């Protein structure tokens, strides 16, 4: 069984860090560590990195709902699920609100 994580914990993983900080996102009430995948994402790392620390459910489903490849990729990246008290409409409160600066994006490439 995977651990239950809070929205606050997801939000803490929104920026790469020199100390090895991980990038997490929430999709359909599950938590994914996208750190090692951002550079492999077919749409480019900037798109994916925008959702680090946020709930990407709406955008993911709008773009990848019928993609077996995307669903398979998610399975490999799942690290947990949202705690019950953070599930539902409140998870949408954790939405991406910024684009990364060029400096932050360069760090993601490393």
ROSE-4610 file (N, C-alpha, C; in Angstrom, 1 decimal, always signed):
// ROSE-4610
residu = [X/X/X/X/X/X/X/X/X/X/X/X/X/X/X/X/X/X/X/X/X/X/X/X/X/X/X/X/X/X/X/X/X/X/X/X/X/X/X/X/X/X/X/X/X/X/X/X/X/X/X/X/X/X/X/X/X/X/X/X/X/X/X/X/X/X/X/X/X/X/X/X/X/X/X/X/X/X/X/X/X/X/X/X/X/X/X/X/X/X/X/X/X/X/X/X/X/X/X/X/X/X/X/X/X/X/X/X/X/X/X/X/X/X/X/X/X/X/X/X/X/X/X/X/X/X/X/X/X/X/X/X/X/X/X/X/X/X/X/X/X/X/X/X/X/X/X/X/X/X/X/X/X/X/X/X/X/X/X/X/X/X/X/X/X/X/X/X/X/X/X/X/X/X/X/X/X/X/X/X/X/X/X/X/X/X/X/X/X/X/X/X/X/X/X/X/X/X/X/X/X/X/X/X/X/X/X/X/X/X/X/X/X/X/X/X/X/X/X/X/X/X/X/X/X/X/X/X/X/X/X/X/X/X/X/X/X/X/X/X/X/X/X/X/X/X/X/X/X/X/X/X/X/X/X/X/X/X/X/X/X/X/X/X/X/X/X/X/X/X/X/X/X/X/X/X/X/X/X/X/X/X/X/X/X/X/X/X/X/X/X/X/X/X/X/X/X/X/X/X/X/X/X/X/X/X/X/X/X/X/X/X/X/X/X/X/X/X/X/X/X/X/X/X/X/X/X/X/X/X]
num = [1/1/1/2/2/2/3/3/3/4/4/4/5/5/5/6/6/6/7/7/7/8/8/8/9/9/9/10/10/10/11/11/11/12/12/12/13/13/13/14/14/14/15/15/15/16/16/16/17/17/17/18/18/18/19/19/19/20/20/20/21/21/21/22/22/22/23/23/23/24/24/24/25/25/25/26/26/26/27/27/27/28/28/28/29/29/29/30/30/30/31/31/31/32/32/32/33/33/33/34/34/34/35/35/35/36/36/36/37/37/37/38/38/38/39/39/39/40/40/40/41/41/41/42/42/42/43/43/43/44/44/44/45/45/45/46/46/46/47/47/47/48/48/48/49/49/49/50/50/50/51/51/51/52/52/52/53/53/53/54/54/54/55/55/55/56/56/56/57/57/57/58/58/58/59/59/59/60/60/60/61/61/61/62/62/62/63/63/63/64/64/64/65/65/65/66/66/66/67/67/67/68/68/68/69/69/69/70/70/70/71/71/71/72/72/72/73/73/73/74/74/74/75/75/75/76/76/76/77/77/77/78/78/78/79/79/79/80/80/80/81/81/81/82/82/82/83/83/83/84/84/84/85/85/85/86/86/86/87/87/87/88/88/88/89/89/89/90/90/90/91/91/91/92/92/92/93/93/93/94/94/94/95/95/95/96/96/96/97/97/97/98/98/98/99/99/99/100/100/100/101/101/101/102/102/102/103/103/103/104/104/104/105/105/105/106/106/106/107/107/107/108/108/108/109/109/109/110/110/110]
x = [+0.8/+0.0/+0.9/+0.5/+1.3/+0.9/+1.8/+1.6/+0.5/-0.2/-1.1/-0.3/-0.4/+0.3/-0.7/-0.3/-1.2/-0.9/-1.9/-1.7/-0.5/-0.4/+0.7/+2.1/+2.2/+3.4/+3.7/+2.6/+2.8/+3.3/+2.8/+3.1/+4.6/+5.1/+6.5/+7.5/+7.0/+7.9/+7.6/+7.7/+7.4/+8.6/+9.7/+10.9/+12.1/+12.9/+14.1/+15.1/+15.9/+16.8/+18.2/+19.2/+20.6/+20.8/+20.0/+20.1/+19.3/+18.8/+18.1/+16.7/+16.0/+14.6/+13.9/+12.8/+12.0/+10.8/+10.3/+9.2/+8.0/+6.9/+5.7/+4.5/+3.6/+2.3/+1.2/+0.0/-1.2/-2.0/-2.5/-3.4/-4.4/-5.7/-6.7/-6.5/-6.1/-5.9/-4.8/-3.9/-2.6/-1.5/-0.4/+0.8/+1.9/+2.5/+3.6/+4.8/+6.0/+7.3/+7.7/+7.7/+8.0/+9.4/+10.2/+11.6/+12.4/+12.4/+13.3/+12.6/+11.3/+10.6/+10.5/+10.7/+10.5/+11.3/+12.5/+13.4/+13.0/+12.2/+11.8/+10.4/+9.7/+8.3/+8.2/+7.4/+7.4/+7.0/+6.2/+5.8/+6.8/+7.9/+8.9/+8.8/+10.0/+10.0/+9.3/+9.3/+8.6/+7.1/+6.5/+5.0/+4.8/+5.6/+5.4/+5.8/+6.9/+7.4/+6.5/+5.6/+4.7/+3.7/+3.5/+2.6/+3.2/+4.5/+5.2/+4.7/+4.3/+3.8/+2.3/+1.6/+0.2/-0.6/-1.9/-2.8/-2.9/-2.5/-2.5/-3.7/-4.6/-5.7/-6.4/-6.9/-7.7/-6.9/-5.7/-4.9/-4.5/-4.1/-3.7/-4.8/-6.0/-7.1/-7.5/-7.5/-7.8/-6.9/-5.6/-4.6/-4.4/-4.4/-4.0/-5.0/-6.3/-7.3/-7.3/-7.0/-7.1/-5.7/-4.7/-3.3/-2.9/-2.7/-2.3/-0.8/+0.0/+1.4/+1.5/+0.7/+0.7/+0.2/-0.8/-1.3/-0.2/+0.5/+1.5/+2.7/+3.0/+4.1/+3.7/+2.5/+2.0/+2.2/+1.9/+2.0/+3.4/+4.4/+5.8/+6.2/+5.5/+5.9/+5.1/+4.1/+3.2/+4.0/+3.9/+4.5/+3.6/+2.3/+1.3/+0.0/-0.9/-2.2/-2.5/-3.4/-3.8/-4.6/-4.3/-5.1/-6.5/-7.4/-8.8/-9.3/-8.8/-9.3/-8.9/-7.9/-7.5/-8.1/-8.9/-9.4/-10.7/-11.0/-12.2/-11.9/-12.9/-12.8/-11.6/-11.3/-10.2/-8.9/-8.7/-7.4/-7.2/-8.3/-8.2/-7.6/-7.6/-7.1/-5.6/-5.0/-3.5/-3.2/-3.4/-3.2/-2.0/-1.4/-0.2/-0.5/+0.3/+0.0/+1.2/+2.2/+3.3/+4.0/+4.8/+5.6/+7.0/+7.8/+9.2/+10.0/+11.0/+11.9/+12.9/+13.6/+14.6/+15.7/+16.0/+17.0/+16.5/+15.3/+14.7/+14.6/+14.3/+14.1/+15.5/+16.5/+17.9/+18.2/+17.8/+18.1/+17.4/+16.2/+15.5/+16.2/+16.9/+17.6/+18.8/+19.3/+20.4/+20.1]
y = [-1.2/+0.0/+1.2/+2.2/+3.4/+4.4/+5.3/+6.2/+7.3/+7.8/+8.9/+10.2/+11.1/+12.4/+13.5/+14.6/+15.8/+16.7/+17.6/+18.7/+19.6/+19.8/+20.7/+20.0/+18.7/+18.0/+18.1/+18.0/+18.1/+19.5/+20.5/+21.9/+22.2/+21.4/+21.6/+21.1/+20.4/+19.8/+20.5/+21.8/+22.5/+23.1/+23.1/+23.6/+22.7/+22.6/+21.8/+22.5/+21.7/+22.3/+21.7/+22.4/+21.9/+20.7/+20.6/+19.5/+18.3/+18.2/+17.1/+17.1/+18.2/+18.3/+17.7/+17.0/+16.3/+17.1/+16.8/+17.5/+16.5/+16.9/+16.1/+16.8/+16.0/+16.6/+15.6/+16.1/+15.3/+15.2/+13.9/+13.7/+12.6/+12.9/+12.0/+11.4/+12.3/+12.0/+11.0/+10.9/+10.2/+11.1/+10.8/+11.7/+11.0/+11.9/+11.4/+12.2/+11.4/+12.1/+12.2/+13.4/+13.6/+14.1/+14.1/+14.7/+14.1/+12.8/+12.2/+12.1/+12.4/+12.3/+13.7/+14.8/+16.1/+16.2/+15.7/+15.9/+14.9/+13.9/+12.9/+13.2/+14.1/+14.4/+14.8/+14.2/+14.5/+16.0/+16.6/+18.0/+19.0/+18.5/+19.4/+19.5/+19.7/+19.8/+21.0/+22.1/+23.3/+23.1/+22.4/+22.1/+21.3/+20.2/+19.3/+20.0/+20.7/+21.4/+22.5/+23.0/+24.0/+23.4/+22.1/+21.4/+20.8/+21.0/+20.5/+21.3/+20.5/+21.1/+21.4/+21.0/+21.4/+20.2/+20.4/+19.4/+19.6/+18.6/+18.6/+17.8/+17.4/+16.5/+17.0/+18.3/+18.8/+18.8/+19.4/+19.5/+18.1/+17.3/+15.9/+15.2/+15.2/+14.5/+15.1/+16.4/+17.1/+16.7/+16.5/+16.2/+14.7/+13.9/+12.5/+11.5/+11.9/+10.9/+9.6/+9.7/+8.5/+7.9/+8.4/+8.0/+6.8/+5.6/+4.5/+4.7/+5.3/+5.6/+6.5/+7.6/+8.5/+7.8/+7.0/+6.2/+5.2/+4.6/+3.7/+4.4/+5.6/+6.4/+6.8/+7.1/+7.5/+6.4/+5.2/+4.0/+3.9/+4.2/+4.0/+5.2/+6.3/+7.5/+7.7/+6.8/+7.0/+6.7/+7.6/+7.4/+7.4/+7.7/+7.7/+8.2/+8.5/+9.0/+10.1/+11.0/+12.1/+11.5/+12.2/+11.8/+12.1/+11.3/+11.4/+12.9/+13.6/+14.9/+15.9/+15.6/+16.4/+16.1/+15.0/+14.6/+15.4/+15.4/+16.1/+17.5/+18.3/+19.7/+20.5/+20.3/+21.1/+20.8/+19.6/+19.4/+20.3/+20.8/+21.7/+23.1/+23.3/+24.6/+24.7/+23.5/+23.5/+23.4/+24.6/+24.6/+25.4/+25.2/+25.9/+27.4/+28.2/+29.7/+30.4/+29.7/+30.5/+29.6/+30.3/+29.6/+29.7/+28.7/+28.7/+29.8/+30.3/+31.3/+30.4/+31.1/+30.3/+29.7/+30.4/+29.8/+28.5/+28.5/+27.3/+26.2/+26.5/+25.5/+24.9/+25.7/+25.1/+24.1/+24.4/+23.4/+22.1/+22.1/+20.9/+20.0/+20.6/+19.8/+19.0/+19.4/+18.7/+17.3]
z = [+0.0/+0.0/+0.0/-0.8/-0.9/+0.2/+0.6/+1.7/+1.3/+2.3/+2.0/+2.3/+1.4/+1.5/+1.4/+2.0/+2.0/+0.9/+0.6/-0.4/+0.0/+1.3/+1.7/+1.4/+1.5/+1.2/-0.3/-1.1/-2.6/-2.9/-2.3/-2.6/-2.2/-1.2/-0.9/-1.9/-2.9/-3.9/-5.3/-5.3/-6.5/-7.2/-6.6/-7.2/-7.1/-8.2/-8.0/-7.0/-6.4/-5.4/-5.6/-5.3/-5.4/-4.4/-3.4/-2.4/-2.8/-4.1/-4.6/-4.3/-4.2/-4.0/-5.1/-4.8/-5.8/-6.2/-7.5/-8.0/-8.0/-7.3/-7.2/-7.8/-8.3/-8.8/-8.4/-8.3/-8.0/-9.3/-9.6/-10.7/-10.2/-10.3/-9.9/-8.5/-7.6/-6.1/-5.9/-6.8/-6.6/-6.7/-6.1/-6.1/-6.9/-7.8/-8.7/-8.5/-8.5/-8.4/-9.9/-10.4/-11.8/-12.1/-11.0/-11.1/-12.3/-12.4/-13.4/-14.7/-14.8/-16.0/-16.8/-16.1/-16.8/-18.0/-18.0/-19.2/-20.3/-20.0/-21.0/-21.6/-21.0/-21.4/-22.8/-23.7/-25.1/-25.4/-24.5/-24.7/-24.1/-23.6/-23.1/-21.6/-20.9/-19.5/-18.9/-19.7/-19.1/-18.8/-19.7/-19.5/-18.3/-18.2/-17.0/-15.7/-15.8/-14.6/-14.0/-14.9/-14.5/-13.4/-13.5/-12.6/-11.3/-11.2/-10.0/-8.8/-7.7/-6.5/-6.6/-7.7/-7.9/-8.3/-8.4/-8.9/-10.4/-11.2/-12.7/-13.3/-12.5/-12.9/-14.1/-14.1/-15.2/-16.5/-16.4/-17.6/-18.2/-17.2/-17.7/-18.4/-17.8/-18.3/-19.7/-19.8/-21.0/-22.2/-21.8/-22.8/-23.1/-22.0/-22.1/-21.7/-21.6/-21.2/-22.0/-23.3/-24.1/-24.4/-23.8/-24.1/-23.2/-23.8/-23.0/-22.5/-23.4/-23.0/-21.8/-21.7/-20.6/-19.3/-19.5/-18.3/-17.8/-18.7/-18.3/-17.6/-18.2/-17.5/-16.1/-15.9/-14.6/-13.6/-14.0/-13.1/-12.5/-13.3/-12.8/-11.9/-12.0/-11.2/-9.9/-9.7/-8.5/-7.2/-6.2/-5.0/-3.8/-4.0/-3.0/-3.4/-2.5/-2.7/-1.8/-2.2/-1.3/-0.1/+1.0/+2.2/+2.0/+2.6/+2.4/+2.6/+3.6/+3.9/+2.8/+1.9/+0.8/-0.5/-0.6/-1.8/-2.2/-3.4/-3.9/-4.4/-4.4/-4.9/-4.3/-3.0/-2.4/-3.1/-3.7/-4.3/-5.5/-6.1/-7.2/-6.8/-5.5/-4.9/-5.1/-5.3/-5.4/-6.9/-7.6/-9.0/-9.4/-10.5/-10.9/-11.0/-10.5/-10.5/-11.1/-11.5/-12.1/-13.1/-14.0/-14.9/-14.3/-14.6/-14.1/-14.8/-14.1/-14.7/-15.5/-16.4/-17.2/-16.3/-15.2/-14.3/-13.6/-13.2/-12.6/-13.6/-14.8/-15.8/-16.2/-16.1/-16.4/-15.3/-14.1/-13.0/-13.2/-13.9/-14.1/-15.1/-16.0/-17.1/-16.5/-15.3/-14.8/-14.2]
